[in-house]
Amino acid sequence: MGDVVQFPQVVREDEIVTVTLEDFFAIVTKQKTLEDIKWEKSHEARIKELTDMGVERLRHLWDNVSDETSFYEGEFGMHDCADIHTALNRLGDGYYCAV
């Protein structure tokens, strides 16, 4: 019984997190941390927000990414160029970003 993992390892009373069974096993087997899962969820939310904008707006964002920071900053918020590229790929327009 020396390899028993207590789950969750750190608990805050103000935090309740819902995870999939797959994520639960990844945490228990130490393949992922809870922070990894939170980041993945927030990343997917950012990508969904971008894909909801549509191809034309994403092309506008891509065309206006700063060469210095690799971020779009403008009237549609602040977005990482990697997230914009991922959203365009998911919409079938990733070739637009080809350099």
PyMOL CGO cylinders between C-alpha atoms (Angstrom):
from pymol import cmd
from pymol.cgo import CYLINDER

trace = [
    CYLINDER, 0.00, 0.00, 0.00, 3.01, 2.28, -0.25, 0.3, 1, 1, 1, 1, 1, 1,
    CYLINDER, 3.01, 2.28, -0.25, 1.99, 3.57, -3.72, 0.3, 1, 1, 1, 1, 1, 1,
    CYLINDER, 1.99, 3.57, -3.72, -1.45, 4.83, -2.73, 0.3, 1, 1, 1, 1, 1, 1,
    CYLINDER, -1.45, 4.83, -2.73, -2.13, 8.33, -4.06, 0.3, 1, 1, 1, 1, 1, 1,
    CYLINDER, -2.13, 8.33, -4.06, -4.37, 10.54, -1.99, 0.3, 1, 1, 1, 1, 1, 1,
    CYLINDER, -4.37, 10.54, -1.99, -6.70, 12.53, -4.20, 0.3, 1, 1, 1, 1, 1, 1,
    CYLINDER, -6.70, 12.53, -4.20, -6.88, 15.46, -4.24, 0.3, 1, 1, 1, 1, 1, 1,
    CYLINDER, -6.88, 15.46, -4.24, -3.43, 16.09, -2.90, 0.3, 1, 1, 1, 1, 1, 1,
    CYLINDER, -3.43, 16.09, -2.90, -4.13, 19.75, -2.08, 0.3, 1, 1, 1, 1, 1, 1,
    CYLINDER, -4.13, 19.75, -2.08, -7.62, 20.95, -1.27, 0.3, 1, 1, 1, 1, 1, 1,
    CYLINDER, -7.62, 20.95, -1.27, -8.89, 24.48, -0.89, 0.3, 1, 1, 1, 1, 1, 1,
    CYLINDER, -8.89, 24.48, -0.89, -12.33, 24.80, 0.60, 0.3, 1, 1, 1, 1, 1, 1,
    CYLINDER, -12.33, 24.80, 0.60, -13.41, 27.38, -1.97, 0.3, 1, 1, 1, 1, 1, 1,
    CYLINDER, -13.41, 27.38, -1.97, -12.49, 25.26, -4.98, 0.3, 1, 1, 1, 1, 1, 1,
    CYLINDER, -12.49, 25.26, -4.98, -14.52, 22.47, -6.56, 0.3, 1, 1, 1, 1, 1, 1,
    CYLINDER, -14.52, 22.47, -6.56, -13.38, 21.22, -9.92, 0.3, 1, 1, 1, 1, 1, 1,
    CYLINDER, -13.38, 21.22, -9.92, -15.24, 18.86, -12.20, 0.3, 1, 1, 1, 1, 1, 1,
    CYLINDER, -15.24, 18.86, -12.20, -13.02, 16.63, -14.31, 0.3, 1, 1, 1, 1, 1, 1,
    CYLINDER, -13.02, 16.63, -14.31, -13.67, 13.78, -16.69, 0.3, 1, 1, 1, 1, 1, 1,
    CYLINDER, -13.67, 13.78, -16.69, -12.94, 10.24, -15.64, 0.3, 1, 1, 1, 1, 1, 1,
    CYLINDER, -12.94, 10.24, -15.64, -10.02, 10.25, -18.08, 0.3, 1, 1, 1, 1, 1, 1,
    CYLINDER, -10.02, 10.25, -18.08, -8.58, 13.39, -16.45, 0.3, 1, 1, 1, 1, 1, 1,
    CYLINDER, -8.58, 13.39, -16.45, -9.13, 11.91, -13.00, 0.3, 1, 1, 1, 1, 1, 1,
    CYLINDER, -9.13, 11.91, -13.00, -7.00, 8.88, -13.88, 0.3, 1, 1, 1, 1, 1, 1,
    CYLINDER, -7.00, 8.88, -13.88, -4.37, 11.14, -15.48, 0.3, 1, 1, 1, 1, 1, 1,
    CYLINDER, -4.37, 11.14, -15.48, -4.13, 13.07, -12.20, 0.3, 1, 1, 1, 1, 1, 1,
    CYLINDER, -4.13, 13.07, -12.20, -4.06, 9.95, -10.04, 0.3, 1, 1, 1, 1, 1, 1,
    CYLINDER, -4.06, 9.95, -10.04, -1.30, 8.41, -12.19, 0.3, 1, 1, 1, 1, 1, 1,
    CYLINDER, -1.30, 8.41, -12.19, 0.53, 11.75, -12.17, 0.3, 1, 1, 1, 1, 1, 1,
    CYLINDER, 0.53, 11.75, -12.17, 0.40, 12.19, -15.95, 0.3, 1, 1, 1, 1, 1, 1,
    CYLINDER, 0.40, 12.19, -15.95, -1.32, 15.57, -15.49, 0.3, 1, 1, 1, 1, 1, 1,
    CYLINDER, -1.32, 15.57, -15.49, -1.85, 18.03, -12.72, 0.3, 1, 1, 1, 1, 1, 1,
    CYLINDER, -1.85, 18.03, -12.72, -5.04, 19.86, -11.90, 0.3, 1, 1, 1, 1, 1, 1,
    CYLINDER, -5.04, 19.86, -11.90, -3.35, 23.02, -13.20, 0.3, 1, 1, 1, 1, 1, 1,
    CYLINDER, -3.35, 23.02, -13.20, -2.71, 21.27, -16.54, 0.3, 1, 1, 1, 1, 1, 1,
    CYLINDER, -2.71, 21.27, -16.54, -6.40, 20.43, -16.83, 0.3, 1, 1, 1, 1, 1, 1,
    CYLINDER, -6.40, 20.43, -16.83, -7.47, 23.97, -15.92, 0.3, 1, 1, 1, 1, 1, 1,
    CYLINDER, -7.47, 23.97, -15.92, -5.09, 25.34, -18.57, 0.3, 1, 1, 1, 1, 1, 1,
    CYLINDER, -5.09, 25.34, -18.57, -6.44, 22.92, -21.20, 0.3, 1, 1, 1, 1, 1, 1,
    CYLINDER, -6.44, 22.92, -21.20, -10.01, 23.99, -20.42, 0.3, 1, 1, 1, 1, 1, 1,
    CYLINDER, -10.01, 23.99, -20.42, -9.17, 27.69, -20.64, 0.3, 1, 1, 1, 1, 1, 1,
    CYLINDER, -9.17, 27.69, -20.64, -7.23, 27.07, -23.87, 0.3, 1, 1, 1, 1, 1, 1,
    CYLINDER, -7.23, 27.07, -23.87, -10.21, 25.31, -25.43, 0.3, 1, 1, 1, 1, 1, 1,
    CYLINDER, -10.21, 25.31, -25.43, -12.45, 28.20, -24.34, 0.3, 1, 1, 1, 1, 1, 1,
    CYLINDER, -12.45, 28.20, -24.34, -10.09, 30.69, -26.04, 0.3, 1, 1, 1, 1, 1, 1,
    CYLINDER, -10.09, 30.69, -26.04, -10.06, 28.63, -29.25, 0.3, 1, 1, 1, 1, 1, 1,
    CYLINDER, -10.06, 28.63, -29.25, -13.87, 28.36, -29.22, 0.3, 1, 1, 1, 1, 1, 1,
    CYLINDER, -13.87, 28.36, -29.22, -14.16, 32.12, -28.77, 0.3, 1, 1, 1, 1, 1, 1,
    CYLINDER, -14.16, 32.12, -28.77, -11.93, 32.59, -31.80, 0.3, 1, 1, 1, 1, 1, 1,
    CYLINDER, -11.93, 32.59, -31.80, -13.62, 30.00, -34.02, 0.3, 1, 1, 1, 1, 1, 1,
    CYLINDER, -13.62, 30.00, -34.02, -16.97, 31.65, -33.23, 0.3, 1, 1, 1, 1, 1, 1,
    CYLINDER, -16.97, 31.65, -33.23, -15.60, 34.84, -34.85, 0.3, 1, 1, 1, 1, 1, 1,
    CYLINDER, -15.60, 34.84, -34.85, -15.45, 33.19, -38.26, 0.3, 1, 1, 1, 1, 1, 1,
    CYLINDER, -15.45, 33.19, -38.26, -12.79, 32.96, -40.95, 0.3, 1, 1, 1, 1, 1, 1,
    CYLINDER, -12.79, 32.96, -40.95, -12.91, 36.55, -42.21, 0.3, 1, 1, 1, 1, 1, 1,
    CYLINDER, -12.91, 36.55, -42.21, -12.42, 38.10, -38.79, 0.3, 1, 1, 1, 1, 1, 1,
    CYLINDER, -12.42, 38.10, -38.79, -9.67, 35.57, -37.95, 0.3, 1, 1, 1, 1, 1, 1,
    CYLINDER, -9.67, 35.57, -37.95, -7.88, 36.53, -41.16, 0.3, 1, 1, 1, 1, 1, 1,
    CYLINDER, -7.88, 36.53, -41.16, -8.10, 40.16, -40.05, 0.3, 1, 1, 1, 1, 1, 1,
    CYLINDER, -8.10, 40.16, -40.05, -6.65, 39.22, -36.66, 0.3, 1, 1, 1, 1, 1, 1,
    CYLINDER, -6.65, 39.22, -36.66, -3.85, 37.23, -38.31, 0.3, 1, 1, 1, 1, 1, 1,
    CYLINDER, -3.85, 37.23, -38.31, -2.98, 40.05, -40.68, 0.3, 1, 1, 1, 1, 1, 1,
    CYLINDER, -2.98, 40.05, -40.68, -2.68, 42.44, -37.74, 0.3, 1, 1, 1, 1, 1, 1,
    CYLINDER, -2.68, 42.44, -37.74, -0.54, 40.33, -35.37, 0.3, 1, 1, 1, 1, 1, 1,
    CYLINDER, -0.54, 40.33, -35.37, 2.38, 42.35, -34.04, 0.3, 1, 1, 1, 1, 1, 1,
    CYLINDER, 2.38, 42.35, -34.04, 5.77, 41.28, -35.36, 0.3, 1, 1, 1, 1, 1, 1,
    CYLINDER, 5.77, 41.28, -35.36, 7.30, 42.25, -32.03, 0.3, 1, 1, 1, 1, 1, 1,
    CYLINDER, 7.30, 42.25, -32.03, 4.96, 40.46, -29.62, 0.3, 1, 1, 1, 1, 1, 1,
    CYLINDER, 4.96, 40.46, -29.62, 3.22, 37.76, -31.75, 0.3, 1, 1, 1, 1, 1, 1,
    CYLINDER, 3.22, 37.76, -31.75, -0.13, 38.97, -30.37, 0.3, 1, 1, 1, 1, 1, 1,
    CYLINDER, -0.13, 38.97, -30.37, -3.09, 40.68, -31.96, 0.3, 1, 1, 1, 1, 1, 1,
    CYLINDER, -3.09, 40.68, -31.96, -4.15, 43.67, -29.88, 0.3, 1, 1, 1, 1, 1, 1,
    CYLINDER, -4.15, 43.67, -29.88, -7.04, 45.69, -31.19, 0.3, 1, 1, 1, 1, 1, 1,
    CYLINDER, -7.04, 45.69, -31.19, -10.77, 46.18, -31.33, 0.3, 1, 1, 1, 1, 1, 1,
    CYLINDER, -10.77, 46.18, -31.33, -11.42, 42.42, -31.00, 0.3, 1, 1, 1, 1, 1, 1,
    CYLINDER, -11.42, 42.42, -31.00, -9.32, 41.97, -27.86, 0.3, 1, 1, 1, 1, 1, 1,
    CYLINDER, -9.32, 41.97, -27.86, -5.88, 40.48, -27.36, 0.3, 1, 1, 1, 1, 1, 1,
    CYLINDER, -5.88, 40.48, -27.36, -5.11, 37.09, -28.90, 0.3, 1, 1, 1, 1, 1, 1,
    CYLINDER, -5.11, 37.09, -28.90, -1.99, 34.94, -29.28, 0.3, 1, 1, 1, 1, 1, 1,
    CYLINDER, -1.99, 34.94, -29.28, -1.02, 34.18, -32.88, 0.3, 1, 1, 1, 1, 1, 1,
    CYLINDER, -1.02, 34.18, -32.88, -0.82, 30.43, -32.04, 0.3, 1, 1, 1, 1, 1, 1,
    CYLINDER, -0.82, 30.43, -32.04, -4.46, 30.48, -30.90, 0.3, 1, 1, 1, 1, 1, 1,
    CYLINDER, -4.46, 30.48, -30.90, -5.51, 32.34, -34.04, 0.3, 1, 1, 1, 1, 1, 1,
    CYLINDER, -5.51, 32.34, -34.04, -3.67, 29.77, -36.17, 0.3, 1, 1, 1, 1, 1, 1,
    CYLINDER, -3.67, 29.77, -36.17, -5.29, 26.88, -34.29, 0.3, 1, 1, 1, 1, 1, 1,
    CYLINDER, -5.29, 26.88, -34.29, -8.75, 28.40, -34.78, 0.3, 1, 1, 1, 1, 1, 1,
    CYLINDER, -8.75, 28.40, -34.78, -8.13, 28.91, -38.50, 0.3, 1, 1, 1, 1, 1, 1,
    CYLINDER, -8.13, 28.91, -38.50, -6.94, 25.29, -38.77, 0.3, 1, 1, 1, 1, 1, 1,
    CYLINDER, -6.94, 25.29, -38.77, -10.10, 24.04, -37.10, 0.3, 1, 1, 1, 1, 1, 1,
    CYLINDER, -10.10, 24.04, -37.10, -12.17, 26.05, -39.56, 0.3, 1, 1, 1, 1, 1, 1,
    CYLINDER, -12.17, 26.05, -39.56, -10.23, 24.52, -42.46, 0.3, 1, 1, 1, 1, 1, 1,
    CYLINDER, -10.23, 24.52, -42.46, -8.36, 27.71, -43.35, 0.3, 1, 1, 1, 1, 1, 1,
    CYLINDER, -8.36, 27.71, -43.35, -4.96, 27.07, -41.73, 0.3, 1, 1, 1, 1, 1, 1,
    CYLINDER, -4.96, 27.07, -41.73, -3.19, 27.44, -45.07, 0.3, 1, 1, 1, 1, 1, 1,
    CYLINDER, -3.19, 27.44, -45.07, -3.89, 31.18, -44.80, 0.3, 1, 1, 1, 1, 1, 1,
    CYLINDER, -3.89, 31.18, -44.80, -1.26, 31.37, -42.05, 0.3, 1, 1, 1, 1, 1, 1,
    CYLINDER, -1.26, 31.37, -42.05, 1.44, 29.61, -44.08, 0.3, 1, 1, 1, 1, 1, 1,
    CYLINDER, 1.44, 29.61, -44.08, 4.60, 31.63, -44.30, 0.3, 1, 1, 1, 1, 1, 1,
]
cmd.load_cgo(trace, "trace")
